[in-house]
Amino acid sequence: MPTIELGYGRGSIKFDYDSARFDILGPEESPRLPLSDSEIGDALDAPIGSSPLEDLIASGDKVLIVTSDATRATGSAQIVNLLVRRLIQNGIRSSDIAIIFATGIHRAVHPDEKTELLTPFIAQRIRTIDHDAYDSSQLVQLGAMDDGTPIEVNQSLKDFSKIILTGAVGFHYFAGFTGGRKSICPGLASARTIEATHMLALDFKSGGRRAGVGAGLLQGNVVNEACERVAALIDPAFLVNAIVDQRGRVGQVFGGHWRATHARACDVYSSSHARRIESKRKLVIVSCGGSPYDINMIQAHKALDMAVQACVDGGSIILLAECRDGLGRADFLKWFDSPDSRTLETRLKDAYEVNGQTAWALLTKTERFRVHMVTELGDDEVRRMRMVPARSLDEALANLEPDTRGYVMPRGAASLPLLS
């Protein structure tokens, strides 16, 4: 039997599978090596819709580099290192450069994570800033949204003369794609600005997800458009977005104007990560891809969102997600006090919270599918989220019919199944 390694935390779970029963459903992995520093430099020398970085930033500018937090694999250690060196070679003093982590409403980045995300050399020499979406003293108002909600972002975005965004492009289950404008909103926005943009994903009049909102969708996606409007108020000088491989290394990179570059990167990503299938099946085994994609339940849900696209209603899904950081929010489980997703949606209409929407999205799936979860979370936590706990993949499979045909998704959140 063939064997596949399915990412689980910082390790993996080995699965010997029957190729007549299971098909592997994953992105098209390039056989080539990750990009070298020189190759990334070549991409920055040919920017998309923009002048070269050296023509945009001059001696005397104060430069803020925005990078993702520990819940993302973006190739930041290599990319930020190259950007800092390039800026210094262009006459920018290291004291005039800072790096801010676009954490949104996630927890702060730990000191050891900063070293990993930036390299020890950069972490020791360049000032870093921690964003807190709940700290009003860090925030500045830029205007208001259509409903009157203040548009608030981190003050640092106005304190520095030039902003460079970095990150990685991937599917996002309601913003369409990660990367680009998301480094500003939700990455560096206030909690209430984040809530106002994320709430747009739900249609409280008709019920359920709003039309045009979903993975791989940008045009007509109101969440994407709202986040873009916030980012446009900052008008970043330059964007560098990567497509990373299964080990989080830079496989492709795009640099240039923040909007045009992100659009190009999304097109390229979609062409290699959306997978056509002839039919849905009764069983899907999905791994988040290991750390950091299964760092907590809120992140792990993104892989489950992709798995349901390949599973028939009433079918079974086995989710492999270590969740070494737990649920992602201490109060996440409170939303599962609701008896069903419709009741939870009503709660959100009256008292919206971003993580409540994640809970709603999870609950809509566990109502349609039988979800078994291999995880380090407690059994009671898993059951409260309406899933079946399992300590191993074999244990989960033992509860299913032995001849059921299925798919195996080794990088769940990076694969979008589409019916032919």
N, C-alpha and C positions, 0 to 999 in steps of 0.2 A: 504493500500500500504506500502511496505517496504521503509525505509528511509536510505539514506547514507549521511555522512558528507564529503564534498569535500574540501580539504585544499585550502585556499585562503589567502595569506599573513600570518599573525599571528592568523587568525581566520578560519572560514569555511563557506561554503555555503551548506545549507540543501537541499537535492533533494529527493522528494517523487517520486519514479519511479514505472512503471508497469513492474513487473518481467517477464511478457509474451512478453514484447517488448524489454527490455534491459537485457543484461548479464553483470555482473561485471568482468572486466578483470584486475587483479592485481597480485602482487607477492604472493607467499604462505607465509602468516604471521605466525610466530611461536607463539603458545599460551603461551610460557614460558616467564618468567620475563627477563628483560635485565640482562646482566652479572654483577655480583658483582665484587668488587676489587679483592677478593680472586680468583675468576674464571679466571679473566684476568691474574692474577699472575701465575696461573697454566699453562695457554697457553704459557706464556713467558718462563716458566721453561721447556717446551718441544718444543724447536725451530725447525723450518723446514729447513733442509739443512745447519745448522749452529751450532756452539758451543753456549752455554748459554751466555747471555749478560755479565754476571759477568766475564767470561773468556776472553771476547773481549776488555773490557774497564777496565783500572786499574788506581789507584791513580796517579795523575800527568797528565792524559789525559785532553785535553780540548774538551768538547763535545758540538756539535751543534745539536739541535733537530729541525727538519723541520716539520712544521704543515701547514694545509690548511687555507685559508682565510675565510671571512664571507659568501662566496657564496657556501659553502659546509657544510653539516652536517656530521661530522666524529667521534663524541664521543670524541673529543680532550680534553675536560675539564677533563674527567675521566682518559684517557690514558696518557696524558702528566703529570698529577699530579702523577700518579703511577710511570712513568719512572723517573721523577726527584727524588722522594723519594728513588727509587731503586738505582739510581746512587750515591746519597749522602751516602746511607748505604754501598755502595761499595768503599767509600773513595774519591769520587769526590767532590771537594769543590763547593759550590753553585756559587761562583764567576767564576768558570771554566765551567759553563754551560750557554748556551744561546739558545734562541728559535727564529727561523726565519720563517716568514710567506711567503709561496710559492704563491705569488700573480700573477705570470706571468705578463701579461699586464693589469690585473685588477687594480682597484683603491687600495690605501693603506687601511689597516685595521684601523678603528676608535678606539680611546681609550676605549670606552664602549664595543666595539666588542671584544677587546683583553681580557677584564675581563670575558666576556661570553665564549670565546673560551678556556680560560686557567684556569678559576676560579680566584677570587680575590687574593687568597693566592699565587698562582704561578705568576700572573701578577705583584704583588708588590715586589716579591723577586728574580725573575729571569730576567736577561736582555733580552729584545726583540729587534729584528732587522727587519727593514722594507726593503723589496726588491723593487728596482726600475729598471725595465727592460730597461729604457731609460737613466739611469745615468751611463755614461762610467766610472766614478771614482769608482763605486762599482764593476766593472766587471773585470774578468781575462780571458784571452784566453787560451784554452786547446789544440787547434788544428784547423782543418778545416773540413768541410763536403765535400762530393764528388764534389759538384759544386763550391767549393772554399770559401763558406760562413764561416766566423770565428765561431768556437764553443766557445761561451762566457757564463760564469756563474758567479754568485755572488762570490766575493772574499772570503767571509766567508767560503765557502766550502773548501777552501785551507788553511784558517787560523786556522781551528780547526783540531785536530788530529783524531777525530772520529765523524762520521756523523750517526745520527739515523733518519730514515724517518718514518713519521706517516701519516695517512690519511684513507680514506674509499674507498672501491671498489664499483663501479657501472658501468652501461653501458655508453659508450661514442660514439657519433654518427659517429666519424671517427677514433679515436684512439683505438676503441674496448672496452676498459674499462678505468675507472679512477683508481687512486691509483698507487702504485709501482713507476716506473720510472718517472711518470708525476710530482712527487714532485720535481725532478731536472729539467726536461725539459718537459713541458714549465715552471714549477713553479718558478725556480730560474735562468732561462736563460735570455739572452738579447733579446730585441725585434727582432733583425734581425735573431738570431738563432731560435727563436720561429716561425718567418715567414717562414724560410727555411724548417723547419720540417712540419709545417702545410700545406704549399703549395703542399707537396707531395700527399695530399688527392685528388687533382684535376689532371685529365688527359687532358692536354691542346692539345694533338694531336688528340685524339679521341673525346674529349668533355665529360663533366660530371665527375662523381666520378671515381677515379681509381679503377680497379678491386682489390678485396681483402680488401678494406677499408670499414669499417662499424661497427655498433654496435655489440658487442659480438665476434668480430674477432681479433685474435692476430697473429696466424701463417699466414705468407704471407702478413701481413698488413704493408706497408712500413712506415706509420707514427709511428706505435708502434716500429718498428725496429730502426728507426732513433732516437727516444727518448731513447730507451734502450742503443744505442751506446753512447749517451751523458752521461747517468747515469753511464755507465761502466767506464768512465774516472774518475769519483769520487769514485766509488766502496764503497758505504756506508757500514758501519760496521753492521747495523741491520735495519730491517724494521718491523713496526707494522701496519698492515692494518685491519680495522674493516668492518663488514657488519652491518649497522644500521637499526633500525626499523622505522616505520612511524613517530615516534616522535624524531628521531635522536639519539636514545639511542643504546648503543653497544649490539647487539644481538649475534654476533660471532666475534672472534678475532683471528688473525694469526700473529705469530712472527717468525723471522729467517732471512735467507739470502734474500736479497732484490729481487732477480729474482725468486727464487724457491717459496718463500712465496707468492709473488704476483700471480704467476701462480696458486697455490693451491686456493687462495682466489677467483680468477676469476672463476675457475671451480665450486666451491661451490655456488657462487653467481648465476651463469648462471643456475644451476640445479633448483633453487627455484624461479628465477625471469623471465625466459623465459617461455612464455605461448603458448601452442598449440591451434590454432583455426581451425575450419573446413572450415570457409569461411570468407571473408571480408564482411563488411556491409556498408550501405549507410550513416550511421551516427555514429560518435564517439564523446562522451563527455569526455574531458580529463582535469584533474587537474594536475598541476605540483607537487602537494603534499603540497602546502603552502610554507612558508618561511623556508629556504633560497632559495628553488628551483625556486621560482617565484620572486626573488629579483629584477630582471631586465629582459628586453626582450631577451637579449643575452642568459641568462640562461634558460628562459622559452621556448625558441625555442627547447631545448632538449626534452621536453615532446611532443611537436608537432611532432618531428621527429619519435617518437615511435608511435604516434597515426596514422600516415599515413600508418603504416604497417598493420593496421586493417581496413582500409577504402578503398572502391572501388574507382577507378578513377572517378572523377566527383561528388563524394559524399560530404557530409558536415561534418565539424569538429567544435566543440565548445571548444575553449581553455579558461580555467579559469586561469588567471595569473595577480595578483595584480600589480606587477612591481613598488613597492614603491620607488625604486632607479631609476626609469625611464627606459631608453633604455639600459643603461650599458655603452654607449659611446656617448658623445655629438655629434660626427660626424657620427653616425651609419646611419642616414636617408639619407646621401648624396648618398649612393649606390643605393637607390631606384629611383634616377633620371633616371636610365637606363630603357628603355621601356620594356625589358624582360630579362630573365635569361641568354639567349645566349649572348646578348650584354654585360651584366654584367660580364660574364665569360671572354669575350675579354678584358674588362677593367682590370680584375684581372691578366690576362696574362701579360699585359703591366705595371701595377703598383699594385702589390699584397699587400694586407693588410689582417691580420687575420680576422678582423671583416667584411671585405668585403666578405670573404668566407661564414661567417655566414649569411650575407644578401643574398648571392646567394642561399644558401641552403633553406632559408625561401621563397625566390621568386619562386624557383622550386616547392615548395609545394602549394603556393597560386595560381599557374598556373594550378595545377592538381585538386585542391580541393577548395570548398567554405569554407573559414575559418572565423568563427564568434569568436570574442574575447571579453570576459568579463574581464575588466581591469580598472585600474585607469589612464592609459595613455589617452592622449587627443584623441578625435575622429579623428582629422586631422592626427595625427601620425599613428594611426591604419590604416586609409585609404591609407596613403602613402605607407604602407607596404603591400597593396593589401588585407587587411582583413576588415571584417565588424564589426564595433564597436557595443557593446551592454552593457547596464548598469546592466543587470541581466541575469541569466540563463533562466528565464521564457521568457524574451524578445527575447533572441536568439532562443529558441525553438518555439516561436510563428511564426517565419518566415519560419518554416519547415513543411513538411507534417506531420500531427499528428500521422500517423500509421507507420512511418518509423522505422524499426528495427535497433537496434544499440548496441554499447558497451559503457560501462562507465569505464574509466580508472582513478581510484582515486589517483594513484601515477605514473603519466605518464612516467617520465624518468626512473623509476625503473621497468618497465614492457616491455618486448620485445615480441610482438606477432609474432608467427611463424606459417605459414600455415602447417597443417598436410599433 
